[in-house]
Amino acid sequence: MMTKTELHDELWMLAKGLLQDSRIDSMEAKVIKRWLEEHQSGAEFQPMIDKLNKFLADGFIDQIESRSLIDSLGSTLRELNAH
């Protein structure tokens, strides 16, 4: 099991790579969702996973959803960093 610091660092690197174009498309959202599901040990990622499931339901991430996911990803990273 990874420490919170290791989770933060790995998720940070993933996010940094995916956000080079300042948006999250459906393929990138699926990558983030899969990573969160594979690394969740409790419920710490569930709000983000729920949001991703909702946004991916139609198979398309629009500009508003992309912005929301970027904000949520930032919040998730800040939470991991605080622990």
Secondary structure, 3 states (H helix, E strand, C coil): CCCHHHHHHHHHHHHHHHHHHCCCCHHHHHHHHHHHHHHCCCCCCHHHHHHHHHHHCCCCCCHHHHHHHHHHHHHHHHHHHHC
